[in-house]
Amino acid sequence: MAKLLTKEEIKRILQSRFENDECTRLNEIPKPSSLKDIARASKRIADAMRNGERIAIVGDYDVDGVISSVILSQFFDDLGVDYSLIIPNRFTDGYGLNPDIVAKLDVHVIITVDNGISAIEAAQICKEQGIDLIITDHHSIPSVLPEAYAIVNPKQEDCAFPHCEICGAQVAWYLVAALKEELGVEYDLSSFLDLLCIAIMADMMELVGMNRVMVKKGIVELNHSKRAAFEAIKQYFGKATLEGDDISFLIAPLINSSGRMEDAIFSYEFLKSKNVDDALKKLDYIVSLNEARKEEERLLFEATLPYVKEAENIIVAWGEEWHEGIVGIVASRLSKRFKKPAIVFSIRDERAKGSARGIGDVDILELIRSQEAILLGFGGHKGAAGVSIEIKHLEQFRTNLEKASIQFTQEVLEADNDLLGEITADQIDFELLEILENQEPYGQKNPKPSFLLQNILVKVDRLIGKDGQHLKLILQEGSNALEALFFNYDMKAKQGDRIDILFTVSRNDYRGLVTPQLLIKQIVKKY
Protein backbone atom coordinates (compact mmCIF):
# COMPACT_ATOMS: atom_id res chain seq x y z
CA MET A 1 0.00 0.00 0.00
CA ALA A 2 1.42 3.38 -0.95
CA LYS A 3 1.86 5.87 1.90
CA LEU A 4 -0.26 9.04 1.85
CA LEU A 5 2.27 11.89 1.56
CA THR A 6 2.23 15.52 2.60
CA LYS A 7 3.94 18.16 0.43
CA GLU A 8 6.66 18.58 3.09
CA GLU A 9 7.42 14.85 2.94
CA ILE A 10 7.60 14.97 -0.88
CA LYS A 11 10.10 17.84 -0.65
CA ARG A 12 12.20 16.03 1.96
CA ILE A 13 12.31 12.72 0.03
CA LEU A 14 13.39 14.45 -3.19
CA GLN A 15 16.10 16.54 -1.49
CA SER A 16 17.50 13.46 0.28
CA ARG A 17 18.49 12.00 -3.10
CA PHE A 18 21.43 14.43 -3.28
CA GLU A 19 22.63 14.59 0.31
CA ASN A 20 25.77 12.54 -0.53
CA ASP A 21 26.74 14.58 -3.61
CA GLU A 22 30.38 15.67 -3.31
CA CYS A 23 30.05 17.97 -6.29
CA THR A 24 27.37 20.67 -6.05
CA ARG A 25 28.92 23.53 -8.05
CA LEU A 26 30.66 23.77 -11.43
CA ASN A 27 33.95 24.84 -9.83
CA GLU A 28 34.00 21.56 -7.90
CA ILE A 29 34.02 19.21 -10.90
CA PRO A 30 37.22 17.13 -11.30
CA LYS A 31 40.19 18.56 -13.18
CA PRO A 32 41.17 17.15 -16.61
CA SER A 33 44.51 15.97 -15.18
CA SER A 34 42.75 13.23 -13.19
CA LEU A 35 41.95 11.39 -16.44
CA LYS A 36 44.52 8.76 -17.35
CA ASP A 37 46.46 9.45 -20.57
CA ILE A 38 44.86 12.88 -21.12
CA ALA A 39 48.19 14.71 -20.85
CA ARG A 40 49.78 12.31 -23.36
CA ALA A 41 46.78 12.67 -25.70
CA SER A 42 46.64 16.47 -25.54
CA LYS A 43 50.41 16.83 -26.03
CA ARG A 44 50.32 14.66 -29.17
CA ILE A 45 47.30 16.51 -30.63
CA ALA A 46 48.85 19.91 -29.79
CA ASP A 47 52.05 18.88 -31.59
CA ALA A 48 50.00 17.81 -34.61
CA MET A 49 48.18 21.17 -34.58
CA ARG A 50 51.43 23.12 -34.39
CA ASN A 51 53.14 21.05 -37.09
CA GLY A 52 50.22 21.05 -39.52
CA GLU A 53 49.85 17.27 -39.40
CA ARG A 54 46.64 15.74 -40.72
CA ILE A 55 44.06 14.97 -38.00
CA ALA A 56 40.79 13.00 -38.21
CA ILE A 57 37.88 12.79 -35.77
CA VAL A 58 35.81 9.58 -35.76
CA GLY A 59 32.48 9.93 -33.96
CA ASP A 60 29.34 7.88 -33.40
CA TYR A 61 25.80 8.08 -34.75
CA ASP A 62 23.84 8.60 -31.51
CA VAL A 63 23.22 11.91 -29.70
CA ASP A 64 26.29 11.52 -27.47
CA GLY A 65 28.54 10.69 -30.43
CA VAL A 66 27.21 13.51 -32.61
CA ILE A 67 27.61 16.07 -29.81
CA SER A 68 31.13 14.76 -28.99
CA SER A 69 32.00 15.31 -32.67
CA VAL A 70 30.52 18.84 -32.61
CA ILE A 71 32.49 19.79 -29.46
CA LEU A 72 35.91 18.69 -30.72
CA SER A 73 35.38 19.94 -34.30
CA GLN A 74 34.08 23.31 -33.05
CA PHE A 75 37.26 23.74 -31.00
CA PHE A 76 39.38 22.94 -34.07
CA ASP A 77 37.28 25.35 -36.19
CA ASP A 78 37.75 28.15 -33.65
CA LEU A 79 41.51 27.63 -33.65
CA GLY A 80 41.70 27.36 -37.46
CA VAL A 81 42.85 23.73 -37.43
CA ASP A 82 42.33 21.62 -40.55
CA TYR A 83 40.79 18.18 -39.85
CA SER A 84 38.61 15.55 -41.42
CA LEU A 85 35.56 14.07 -39.71
CA ILE A 86 33.80 10.73 -40.11
CA ILE A 87 30.63 9.76 -38.29
CA PRO A 88 30.10 6.09 -39.23
CA ASN A 89 26.80 5.22 -40.89
CA ARG A 90 24.87 2.63 -38.87
CA PHE A 91 23.80 0.74 -42.00
CA THR A 92 26.93 0.82 -44.18
CA ASP A 93 29.80 1.23 -41.69
CA GLY A 94 28.49 -0.34 -38.49
CA TYR A 95 29.52 0.99 -35.08
CA GLY A 96 32.74 2.81 -34.27
CA LEU A 97 36.26 2.84 -35.69
CA ASN A 98 36.96 -0.15 -37.95
CA PRO A 99 39.60 -1.13 -40.57
CA ASP A 100 37.46 0.18 -43.48
CA ILE A 101 37.28 3.63 -41.88
CA VAL A 102 41.04 3.68 -41.21
CA ALA A 103 41.54 2.83 -44.92
CA LYS A 104 39.55 5.94 -45.92
CA LEU A 105 41.77 8.25 -43.85
CA ASP A 106 45.15 9.55 -44.96
CA VAL A 107 46.14 11.15 -41.64
CA HIS A 108 48.82 11.22 -38.93
CA VAL A 109 46.45 11.27 -35.93
CA ILE A 110 42.99 9.74 -35.43
CA ILE A 111 40.90 10.84 -32.43
CA THR A 112 37.83 8.78 -31.60
CA VAL A 113 35.00 10.34 -29.59
CA ASP A 114 32.36 8.21 -27.82
CA ASN A 115 33.80 5.01 -29.34
CA GLY A 116 37.03 3.11 -29.89
CA ILE A 117 37.44 1.14 -26.66
CA SER A 118 36.68 -2.10 -28.56
CA ALA A 119 38.52 -1.19 -31.80
CA ILE A 120 41.28 -3.83 -31.46
CA GLU A 121 41.69 -4.53 -35.19
CA ALA A 122 41.57 -0.88 -36.28
CA ALA A 123 44.14 0.03 -33.59
CA GLN A 124 46.49 -2.67 -34.90
CA ILE A 125 46.23 -1.26 -38.45
CA CYS A 126 46.88 2.28 -37.15
CA LYS A 127 50.00 1.02 -35.39
CA GLU A 128 51.27 -0.74 -38.52
CA GLN A 129 50.68 2.37 -40.63
CA GLY A 130 52.29 4.76 -38.16
CA ILE A 131 49.01 6.54 -37.34
CA ASP A 132 48.77 7.69 -33.71
CA LEU A 133 45.36 6.61 -32.43
CA ILE A 134 43.88 8.55 -29.53
CA ILE A 135 40.77 6.91 -28.10
CA THR A 136 38.31 8.96 -26.02
CA ASP A 137 35.39 6.86 -24.84
CA HIS A 138 33.22 6.09 -21.81
CA HIS A 139 31.91 2.61 -22.58
CA SER A 140 32.77 -0.42 -20.43
CA ILE A 141 36.33 -1.69 -20.74
CA PRO A 142 36.70 -5.01 -22.62
CA SER A 143 39.06 -7.76 -21.38
CA VAL A 144 41.64 -6.78 -24.05
CA LEU A 145 42.37 -3.11 -24.77
CA PRO A 146 43.27 -1.74 -28.23
CA GLU A 147 46.94 -0.84 -28.70
CA ALA A 148 46.49 2.91 -29.01
CA TYR A 149 48.81 5.89 -28.53
CA ALA A 150 46.55 7.07 -25.69
CA ILE A 151 43.24 5.94 -24.18
CA VAL A 152 41.14 8.46 -22.27
CA ASN A 153 38.29 6.59 -20.59
CA PRO A 154 37.30 7.11 -16.93
CA LYS A 155 36.29 3.45 -16.63
CA GLN A 156 39.92 2.26 -16.87
CA GLU A 157 40.94 0.64 -13.59
CA ASP A 158 44.05 2.77 -13.16
CA CYS A 159 42.25 6.03 -13.96
CA ALA A 160 42.01 8.45 -11.00
CA PHE A 161 38.94 10.29 -12.30
CA PRO A 162 36.37 10.11 -9.46
CA HIS A 163 33.17 9.85 -11.56
CA CYS A 164 33.25 7.02 -14.06
CA GLU A 165 29.60 7.44 -15.11
CA ILE A 166 30.13 10.32 -17.53
CA CYS A 167 29.20 10.35 -21.23
CA GLY A 168 31.40 10.47 -24.33
CA ALA A 169 30.76 14.18 -24.90
CA GLN A 170 32.04 14.97 -21.40
CA VAL A 171 35.25 13.02 -22.12
CA ALA A 172 35.64 14.93 -25.43
CA TRP A 173 35.04 18.20 -23.54
CA TYR A 174 37.75 17.28 -21.02
CA LEU A 175 40.11 16.65 -23.95
CA VAL A 176 39.34 20.19 -25.20
CA ALA A 177 40.06 21.49 -21.68
CA ALA A 178 43.42 19.70 -21.63
CA LEU A 179 44.24 21.00 -25.13
CA LYS A 180 43.42 24.55 -24.04
CA GLU A 181 45.98 24.23 -21.23
CA GLU A 182 48.57 22.48 -23.42
CA LEU A 183 48.30 25.17 -26.11
CA GLY A 184 48.05 28.04 -23.61
CA VAL A 185 45.04 29.59 -25.37
CA GLU A 186 42.06 31.53 -24.02
CA TYR A 187 38.89 29.51 -24.63
CA ASP A 188 35.46 29.57 -23.01
CA LEU A 189 34.80 25.96 -22.03
CA SER A 190 31.37 26.84 -20.61
CA SER A 191 30.20 27.61 -24.18
CA PHE A 192 29.65 23.85 -24.60
CA LEU A 193 27.35 23.37 -21.59
CA ASP A 194 24.25 23.80 -23.79
CA LEU A 195 25.36 20.76 -25.81
CA LEU A 196 26.68 18.76 -22.85
CA CYS A 197 23.38 18.79 -20.95
CA ILE A 198 21.70 17.18 -23.99
CA ALA A 199 24.36 14.46 -24.34
CA ILE A 200 24.32 13.63 -20.61
CA MET A 201 20.54 13.23 -20.54
CA ALA A 202 20.24 11.48 -23.90
CA ASP A 203 22.89 8.91 -22.95
CA MET A 204 21.02 8.14 -19.71
CA MET A 205 23.86 9.14 -17.39
CA GLU A 206 23.18 9.29 -13.64
CA LEU A 207 21.90 12.76 -12.73
CA VAL A 208 23.77 13.09 -9.46
CA GLY A 209 27.04 14.84 -8.56
CA MET A 210 28.89 16.50 -11.44
CA ASN A 211 26.36 15.32 -14.05
CA ARG A 212 23.50 16.99 -12.20
CA VAL A 213 25.49 20.22 -11.83
CA MET A 214 26.42 20.26 -15.53
CA VAL A 215 22.87 19.54 -16.70
CA LYS A 216 21.29 22.14 -14.38
CA LYS A 217 23.71 24.83 -15.60
CA GLY A 218 23.50 23.50 -19.16
CA ILE A 219 19.72 23.98 -19.34
CA VAL A 220 20.20 27.64 -18.31
CA GLU A 221 22.87 28.02 -21.02
CA LEU A 222 20.63 26.25 -23.56
CA ASN A 223 18.09 29.04 -23.14
CA HIS A 224 20.72 31.73 -23.70
CA SER A 225 22.54 29.79 -26.42
CA LYS A 226 23.68 31.66 -29.51
CA ARG A 227 23.60 28.40 -31.50
CA ALA A 228 21.34 28.76 -34.54
CA ALA A 229 20.12 25.15 -34.10
CA PHE A 230 18.50 25.86 -30.72
CA GLU A 231 16.93 29.10 -31.92
CA ALA A 232 15.49 27.10 -34.84
CA ILE A 233 14.02 24.47 -32.48
CA LYS A 234 12.36 27.20 -30.40
CA GLN A 235 10.90 28.84 -33.51
CA TYR A 236 9.81 25.59 -35.18
CA PHE A 237 8.02 24.23 -32.13
CA GLY A 238 6.82 27.59 -30.76
CA LYS A 239 8.73 27.34 -27.47
CA ALA A 240 9.72 30.40 -25.44
CA THR A 241 12.03 28.31 -23.21
CA LEU A 242 13.53 24.82 -23.28
CA GLU A 243 13.37 22.54 -20.23
CA GLY A 244 14.67 19.15 -19.15
CA ASP A 245 11.63 17.37 -20.58
CA ASP A 246 12.22 19.10 -23.93
CA ILE A 247 15.67 17.50 -24.04
CA SER A 248 14.30 14.03 -23.31
CA PHE A 249 11.19 14.12 -25.47
CA LEU A 250 12.00 16.57 -28.26
CA ILE A 251 15.65 17.51 -28.82
CA ALA A 252 17.33 14.14 -28.18
CA PRO A 253 14.89 12.11 -30.35
CA LEU A 254 15.35 14.63 -33.18
CA ILE A 255 19.16 14.50 -33.06
CA ASN A 256 19.00 10.71 -32.81
CA SER A 257 16.60 10.24 -35.73
CA SER A 258 19.16 11.08 -38.46
CA GLY A 259 21.50 8.29 -37.43
CA ARG A 260 18.60 5.90 -36.85
CA MET A 261 16.93 6.46 -40.21
CA GLU A 262 19.63 7.68 -42.63
CA ASP A 263 22.89 9.32 -41.60
CA ALA A 264 23.93 11.15 -38.41
CA ILE A 265 25.82 13.74 -40.44
CA PHE A 266 22.48 15.58 -40.93
CA SER A 267 22.23 16.17 -37.17
CA TYR A 268 25.92 17.10 -36.91
CA GLU A 269 25.50 19.72 -39.66
CA PHE A 270 22.25 20.95 -38.08
CA LEU A 271 23.97 21.57 -34.72
CA LYS A 272 26.77 23.44 -36.52
CA SER A 273 24.39 25.59 -38.63
CA LYS A 274 25.73 29.12 -39.12
CA ASN A 275 22.36 30.91 -39.23
CA VAL A 276 18.73 30.30 -38.26
CA ASP A 277 17.38 30.06 -41.85
CA ASP A 278 19.90 27.35 -42.66
CA ALA A 279 19.11 25.59 -39.36
CA LEU A 280 15.35 25.69 -40.03
CA LYS A 281 15.82 24.03 -43.45
CA LYS A 282 17.93 21.28 -41.92
CA LEU A 283 15.53 20.89 -39.00
CA ASP A 284 12.60 20.44 -41.37
CA TYR A 285 14.29 17.41 -42.92
CA ILE A 286 15.26 15.98 -39.52
CA VAL A 287 11.64 16.35 -38.34
CA SER A 288 10.50 14.32 -41.36
CA LEU A 289 13.03 11.60 -40.45
CA ASN A 290 11.74 11.62 -36.87
CA GLU A 291 8.13 11.22 -38.06
CA ALA A 292 9.18 8.25 -40.20
CA ARG A 293 11.02 6.86 -37.16
CA LYS A 294 7.85 7.07 -35.03
CA GLU A 295 5.85 5.09 -37.58
CA GLU A 296 8.57 2.42 -37.92
CA GLU A 297 8.77 2.23 -34.14
CA ARG A 298 5.01 1.73 -33.78
CA LEU A 299 5.00 -1.16 -36.30
CA LEU A 300 8.09 -2.80 -34.84
CA PHE A 301 6.82 -2.50 -31.26
CA GLU A 302 3.65 -4.35 -32.27
CA ALA A 303 5.74 -7.05 -33.98
CA THR A 304 7.69 -7.70 -30.75
CA LEU A 305 4.64 -8.18 -28.49
CA PRO A 306 4.23 -11.94 -29.22
CA TYR A 307 7.74 -12.44 -27.73
CA VAL A 308 6.66 -11.09 -24.33
CA LYS A 309 6.06 -14.00 -21.93
CA GLU A 310 4.51 -13.12 -18.59
CA ALA A 311 6.34 -15.94 -16.77
CA GLU A 312 9.79 -14.84 -18.00
CA ASN A 313 11.92 -12.05 -16.51
CA ILE A 314 13.47 -10.97 -19.81
CA ILE A 315 12.26 -10.22 -23.35
CA VAL A 316 14.37 -11.39 -26.31
CA ALA A 317 12.77 -10.71 -29.71
CA TRP A 318 14.01 -10.91 -33.30
CA GLY A 319 12.82 -10.59 -36.86
CA GLU A 320 14.07 -10.62 -40.47
CA GLU A 321 15.16 -7.20 -41.70
CA TRP A 322 13.72 -5.39 -38.68
CA HIS A 323 14.89 -1.77 -38.87
CA GLU A 324 18.35 -1.64 -37.26
CA GLY A 325 17.96 2.00 -36.34
CA ILE A 326 14.78 1.36 -34.35
CA VAL A 327 15.52 -1.83 -32.36
CA GLY A 328 17.05 0.17 -29.49
CA ILE A 329 14.03 2.41 -28.96
CA VAL A 330 11.71 -0.59 -29.15
CA ALA A 331 13.83 -2.45 -26.56
CA SER A 332 13.54 0.65 -24.37
CA ARG A 333 9.76 0.80 -24.77
CA LEU A 334 9.41 -2.93 -24.00
CA SER A 335 11.54 -2.69 -20.84
CA LYS A 336 9.58 0.31 -19.53
CA ARG A 337 6.18 -1.13 -20.39
CA PHE A 338 6.75 -4.66 -19.05
CA LYS A 339 9.29 -3.84 -16.30
CA LYS A 340 11.86 -6.35 -17.57
CA PRO A 341 15.13 -6.07 -19.49
CA ALA A 342 14.65 -6.37 -23.27
CA ILE A 343 16.85 -7.23 -26.26
CA VAL A 344 15.60 -6.75 -29.82
CA PHE A 345 17.51 -8.15 -32.83
CA SER A 346 17.38 -7.43 -36.55
CA ILE A 347 18.35 -10.43 -38.70
CA ARG A 348 20.26 -9.96 -41.95
CA ASP A 349 22.76 -12.17 -43.84
CA GLU A 350 22.93 -14.95 -41.23
CA ARG A 351 23.69 -12.43 -38.48
CA ALA A 352 21.56 -10.80 -35.83
CA LYS A 353 22.40 -7.30 -34.58
CA GLY A 354 20.64 -6.34 -31.40
CA SER A 355 20.11 -3.54 -28.96
CA ALA A 356 19.51 -4.16 -25.26
CA ARG A 357 18.02 -2.09 -22.44
CA GLY A 358 18.21 -2.83 -18.73
CA ILE A 359 15.72 -1.96 -16.04
CA GLY A 360 15.98 -1.46 -12.27
CA ASP A 361 19.22 -2.90 -10.90
CA VAL A 362 19.72 -5.30 -13.82
CA ASP A 363 23.16 -4.79 -15.42
CA ILE A 364 22.28 -5.65 -19.01
CA LEU A 365 25.92 -5.55 -20.17
CA GLU A 366 27.00 -8.13 -17.57
CA LEU A 367 24.06 -10.33 -18.53
CA ILE A 368 25.18 -10.22 -22.19
CA ARG A 369 28.84 -10.70 -21.24
CA SER A 370 27.90 -14.01 -19.56
CA GLN A 371 27.17 -15.34 -23.08
CA GLU A 372 30.46 -14.10 -24.59
CA ALA A 373 31.37 -17.59 -25.89
CA ILE A 374 28.52 -17.57 -28.46
CA LEU A 375 28.63 -13.89 -29.42
CA LEU A 376 30.30 -12.12 -32.35
CA GLY A 377 30.64 -8.88 -30.39
CA PHE A 378 29.08 -6.68 -27.71
CA GLY A 379 29.63 -3.44 -25.79
CA GLY A 380 27.90 -0.65 -23.93
CA HIS A 381 27.14 0.06 -20.29
CA LYS A 382 24.86 -1.08 -17.46
CA GLY A 383 21.65 0.41 -18.88
CA ALA A 384 22.10 -0.06 -22.63
CA ALA A 385 24.20 -2.31 -24.83
CA GLY A 386 24.70 -3.52 -28.39
CA VAL A 387 25.23 -7.16 -29.30
CA SER A 388 25.77 -9.24 -32.46
CA ILE A 389 25.41 -13.01 -32.85
CA GLU A 390 25.07 -15.67 -35.55
CA ILE A 391 21.46 -16.69 -36.17
CA LYS A 392 22.13 -20.32 -35.25
CA HIS A 393 22.98 -19.26 -31.66
CA LEU A 394 19.95 -17.00 -31.12
CA GLU A 395 17.67 -19.60 -29.56
CA GLN A 396 20.43 -20.76 -27.19
CA PHE A 397 21.18 -17.14 -26.26
CA ARG A 398 17.51 -16.56 -25.44
CA THR A 399 17.24 -19.76 -23.36
CA ASN A 400 20.45 -19.02 -21.45
CA LEU A 401 19.36 -15.47 -20.60
CA GLU A 402 15.92 -16.65 -19.58
CA LYS A 403 17.56 -19.09 -17.12
CA ALA A 404 19.99 -16.42 -15.89
CA SER A 405 17.12 -14.00 -15.23
CA ILE A 406 15.03 -16.44 -13.16
CA GLN A 407 16.73 -15.14 -10.01
CA PHE A 408 15.67 -11.51 -10.63
CA THR A 409 13.34 -10.49 -7.82
CA GLN A 410 10.65 -7.84 -8.11
CA GLU A 411 12.97 -5.58 -6.02
CA VAL A 412 15.75 -5.93 -8.60
CA LEU A 413 13.44 -5.30 -11.56
CA GLU A 414 11.76 -2.31 -9.91
CA ALA A 415 14.79 -0.86 -8.10
CA ASP A 416 14.44 2.45 -9.88
CA ASN A 417 10.71 2.43 -9.29
CA ASP A 418 9.77 6.07 -9.03
CA LEU A 419 6.52 5.68 -7.04
CA LEU A 420 6.87 8.15 -4.19
CA GLY A 421 3.50 7.51 -2.58
CA GLU A 422 -0.17 8.40 -2.64
CA ILE A 423 -1.53 11.95 -2.81
CA THR A 424 -5.03 13.42 -2.93
CA ALA A 425 -6.55 15.51 -5.71
CA ASP A 426 -6.52 18.73 -3.65
CA GLN A 427 -2.70 18.51 -3.25
CA ILE A 428 -2.15 18.74 -7.01
CA ASP A 429 -1.65 22.45 -7.45
CA PHE A 430 0.88 25.11 -8.40
CA GLU A 431 2.76 24.67 -5.09
CA LEU A 432 3.31 20.94 -5.78
CA LEU A 433 4.46 21.79 -9.30
CA GLU A 434 7.07 24.19 -7.84
CA ILE A 435 8.33 21.56 -5.36
CA LEU A 436 8.78 19.09 -8.22
CA GLU A 437 10.38 21.59 -10.59
CA ASN A 438 12.92 22.62 -7.93
CA GLN A 439 14.41 19.13 -8.01
CA GLU A 440 14.84 18.98 -11.79
CA PRO A 441 16.48 17.72 -13.95
CA TYR A 442 15.00 14.22 -13.64
CA GLY A 443 16.62 11.12 -15.08
CA GLN A 444 18.79 8.20 -13.96
CA LYS A 445 19.27 8.10 -10.14
CA ASN A 446 16.82 11.01 -9.88
CA PRO A 447 13.67 9.59 -11.48
CA LYS A 448 10.70 11.87 -11.99
CA PRO A 449 8.42 11.02 -9.05
CA SER A 450 5.23 9.10 -9.72
CA PHE A 451 2.20 9.28 -7.47
CA LEU A 452 -0.90 7.20 -6.85
CA LEU A 453 -4.36 8.76 -6.92
CA GLN A 454 -7.20 6.49 -5.81
CA ASN A 455 -10.88 6.25 -6.63
CA ILE A 456 -11.18 9.41 -8.72
CA LEU A 457 -14.11 10.10 -11.04
CA VAL A 458 -13.71 10.37 -14.83
CA LYS A 459 -15.78 13.41 -15.78
CA VAL A 460 -14.79 13.60 -19.48
CA ASP A 461 -12.98 11.17 -21.79
CA ARG A 462 -11.69 11.94 -25.28
CA LEU A 463 -9.39 10.20 -27.75
CA ILE A 464 -6.75 12.47 -29.29
CA GLY A 465 -3.82 12.09 -31.69
CA LYS A 466 -3.77 11.30 -35.40
CA ASP A 467 -5.04 7.74 -34.92
CA GLY A 468 -6.77 8.30 -31.59
CA GLN A 469 -3.96 6.48 -29.80
CA HIS A 470 -3.86 8.89 -26.82
CA LEU A 471 -6.47 9.39 -24.12
CA LYS A 472 -7.37 12.75 -22.56
CA LEU A 473 -9.38 12.74 -19.33
CA ILE A 474 -10.87 15.35 -17.03
CA LEU A 475 -10.86 13.88 -13.52
CA GLN A 476 -12.92 15.27 -10.67
CA GLU A 477 -12.81 15.00 -6.89
CA GLY A 478 -15.13 17.44 -5.10
CA SER A 479 -14.44 20.88 -6.57
CA ASN A 480 -11.04 19.82 -7.93
CA ALA A 481 -10.94 19.18 -11.69
CA LEU A 482 -7.69 17.81 -13.14
CA GLU A 483 -6.60 17.34 -16.73
CA ALA A 484 -4.85 14.03 -17.46
CA LEU A 485 -3.20 12.61 -20.58
CA PHE A 486 -2.46 8.91 -21.20
CA PHE A 487 -0.14 8.58 -24.20
CA ASN A 488 -0.38 5.29 -26.14
CA TYR A 489 -2.95 4.12 -23.60
CA ASP A 490 -3.30 0.38 -22.95
CA MET A 491 -6.46 0.58 -20.81
CA LYS A 492 -9.39 2.88 -21.54
CA ALA A 493 -11.37 4.80 -18.96
CA LYS A 494 -14.66 6.43 -19.82
CA GLN A 495 -17.03 8.99 -18.38
CA GLY A 496 -18.55 7.80 -15.11
CA ASP A 497 -15.73 5.34 -14.27
CA ARG A 498 -13.87 5.60 -10.99
CA ILE A 499 -10.19 4.74 -11.34
CA ASP A 500 -6.83 4.44 -9.52
CA ILE A 501 -3.96 5.92 -11.54
CA LEU A 502 -0.17 6.00 -11.41
CA PHE A 503 1.03 9.32 -12.84
CA THR A 504 3.61 12.09 -12.96
CA VAL A 505 2.84 15.81 -12.77
CA SER A 506 3.95 18.23 -15.46
CA ARG A 507 3.48 21.90 -16.29
CA ASN A 508 0.77 22.80 -18.78
CA ASP A 509 1.51 26.30 -20.04
CA TYR A 510 -1.49 27.20 -22.19
CA ARG A 511 -1.64 30.79 -23.41
CA GLY A 512 0.33 31.95 -20.40
CA LEU A 513 -1.91 30.15 -17.87
CA VAL A 514 0.14 27.60 -15.93
CA THR A 515 -1.70 24.58 -14.50
CA PRO A 516 -0.55 21.14 -13.34
CA GLN A 517 -1.25 18.35 -15.81
CA LEU A 518 -1.23 14.63 -14.99
CA LEU A 519 0.64 12.28 -17.30
CA ILE A 520 -0.82 8.83 -16.66
CA LYS A 521 1.63 5.93 -16.66
CA GLN A 522 -0.89 3.28 -15.76
CA ILE A 523 -4.56 2.89 -14.94
CA VAL A 524 -4.06 0.61 -11.95
CA LYS A 525 -7.69 -0.23 -11.26
CA LYS A 526 -11.21 0.48 -12.50
CA TYR A 527 -14.10 0.30 -10.03
Buried (B, 14 or more C-beta within 10 A) or exposed (E): EBEEBEBEBBBEBBEEBBEEEEBEEEEEBBEBEBBBBBBBBBBBBBBBBEEEBBBBBBBBBBBBBBBBBBBBBBBBEEEEBEBBBBBBBBBEBBBBBBEEBBEEBEBBBBBBBBBBBBBEEBBBBBBEEEBBBBBBBBBBBBEEBBEBBBBBBBBBEEBEBEBBBBBBBBBBBBBBBBBBBBBEEEBEBEBBBBBBBBBBBBBBBBBBBBBBBBBBBBBEBBBEBEBBBBBBBBEBBEBEEBBBBBBBEBBBBBBBBBBBBBBBBBBBBBBBBEEBEBBBEBBEEBBEBBEBBEEBBBEBBEBBEEBBEEEBBBBBBBBEEBBBBBBBBBBBBBBEBBBBBBBBBBBBEEEBBBBBBBBBBBBBBEBBBEBEEEBEBBBBBBBBBBBBBEBEBBEEBBEBBBEBBEEBEEEBBBEEBBBBBBBBBEBBBEEBBEBBBEBBBBBBBBBBBBBBBBEBBBBEBEEEEEEEEBBBBBBBBEEBEBBBBBEEBEEEBEEEBBBBBBBBBBBBBEEEEEBBBBBBBBBBEEE
